[in-house]
Amino acid sequence: MITDDSSERAPSDGLSTTVGRLVTGLSLWWTAVPVVFAAQAFVGASGVRGPLGDGLVLVMLWVCIGGIVLAPALGYATARATGHARARKRFATMGAVSLGFCLLVVLFWQFAMECAPGDPSCS
């Protein structure tokens, strides 16, 4: 007699609805970071001052930082816990790109801090 015991099956490569939505949302969050960063820079440079403008710039900055750091980490953890190899590879790649970007920012920050503001020898 052949029985179909679904509890012994290996996880399929297709995502369940909830996990699929979570993976898509985290992927979109990470993908939207350059757009949000550009908008944050535009709002900050446009002269919008006061508590509303400063608060908006700060919120957008934290959305960018969260998208760069949290989205790949949470996505990788979710994909690993649910056994979805394709999503795990995607989030590992996203994490590597984010790490590279963060290292470039730190390197740029180090070079920018070597020159004092207004120093003619650094121009």
matplotlib code that plots the C-alpha trace (Angstrom):
import matplotlib.pyplot as plt

x = [0.0, 1.4, 0.8, 1.6, 3.2, 3.9, 5.7, 8.7, 9.1, 12.1, 11.2, 10.4, 12.2, 9.0, 8.3, 5.1, 2.9, 4.0, 7.7, 7.5, 6.0, 8.7, 11.5, 10.0, 9.5, 13.1, 14.4, 12.5, 13.6, 17.2, 16.7, 15.0, 18.0, 19.7, 16.5, 15.7, 19.4, 19.1, 15.8, 17.3, 20.3, 17.9, 15.7, 18.8, 20.3, 17.1, 17.1, 14.1, 14.8, 13.0, 11.9, 9.9, 12.8, 15.4, 13.2, 12.4, 16.1, 16.9, 14.1, 15.2, 18.8, 17.8, 15.7, 18.8, 21.0, 18.4, 18.0, 21.7, 22.3, 19.0, 17.4, 20.1, 20.6, 16.9, 16.4, 19.3, 18.1, 14.5, 15.7, 18.0, 15.3, 12.8, 15.2, 15.0, 18.3, 17.6, 16.5, 19.5, 21.9, 20.1, 20.5, 24.1, 24.8, 22.9, 25.0, 28.2, 27.3, 26.2, 29.4, 31.4, 29.5, 30.0, 33.7, 33.9, 32.0, 34.4, 37.4, 36.0, 35.2, 38.8, 40.2, 37.8, 38.8, 42.5, 41.9, 40.9, 38.0, 39.5, 42.9, 44.4, 46.8, 43.9, 42.2]
y = [0.0, 3.4, 6.3, 9.9, 11.3, 15.0, 15.5, 13.4, 15.5, 17.8, 21.5, 22.4, 25.2, 27.2, 29.8, 29.7, 32.7, 34.3, 33.6, 34.7, 38.0, 38.5, 37.7, 40.0, 42.8, 42.5, 42.4, 45.5, 47.3, 46.6, 47.6, 50.9, 52.1, 54.0, 55.8, 56.7, 57.8, 60.1, 61.5, 62.0, 63.9, 66.0, 66.9, 67.7, 69.9, 71.6, 73.8, 72.2, 73.2, 72.9, 69.9, 68.4, 68.6, 67.4, 64.6, 63.5, 63.4, 61.4, 58.9, 58.4, 57.9, 55.2, 53.5, 53.4, 52.0, 49.4, 48.5, 48.0, 46.1, 44.5, 43.4, 41.0, 39.6, 39.1, 37.7, 35.2, 34.1, 33.6, 31.7, 29.5, 28.7, 27.8, 25.9, 28.0, 27.8, 30.4, 33.1, 32.2, 32.8, 36.0, 37.4, 36.3, 38.2, 41.2, 41.0, 40.9, 44.0, 45.8, 44.9, 46.2, 49.5, 49.9, 49.3, 52.0, 54.4, 53.8, 54.2, 57.4, 58.7, 58.0, 59.9, 62.8, 63.1, 63.5, 67.0, 69.8, 72.0, 74.8, 73.4, 74.5, 71.5, 69.0, 70.6]
z = [0.0, -1.0, 1.3, 0.7, 3.9, 3.2, 6.5, 5.2, 2.0, 1.5, 1.2, -2.3, -4.1, -4.4, -1.7, 0.4, 0.2, 3.5, 3.1, -0.6, 0.4, 3.1, 0.7, -1.9, 0.6, 1.9, -1.7, -2.6, 0.5, -0.4, -4.0, -3.0, -0.9, -3.7, -4.6, -0.9, -0.5, -3.5, -2.2, 1.2, -0.3, -2.4, 0.6, 2.7, 0.0, -1.0, 2.1, 3.9, 7.4, 10.7, 12.7, 9.8, 7.2, 9.7, 10.9, 7.3, 6.4, 9.6, 9.0, 5.3, 6.5, 8.9, 6.2, 4.0, 6.8, 7.7, 4.0, 3.6, 6.8, 8.0, 4.7, 3.6, 7.1, 7.8, 4.3, 4.6, 8.0, 6.7, 3.6, 5.6, 8.2, 5.5, 3.3, 0.1, -1.7, -4.4, -1.9, 0.3, -2.7, -3.5, 0.0, 0.3, -2.9, -1.6, 1.7, -0.2, -2.3, 0.8, 2.6, -0.4, -0.4, 3.4, 3.1, 0.3, 2.5, 5.4, 3.1, 1.7, 5.2, 6.3, 3.3, 3.9, 7.6, 6.7, 5.3, 7.5, 6.1, 4.1, 3.9, 0.5, 0.3, 0.1, -2.9]

ax = plt.figure().add_subplot(projection="3d")
ax.plot(x, y, z, "-o")
ax.set_aspect("equal")
plt.show()
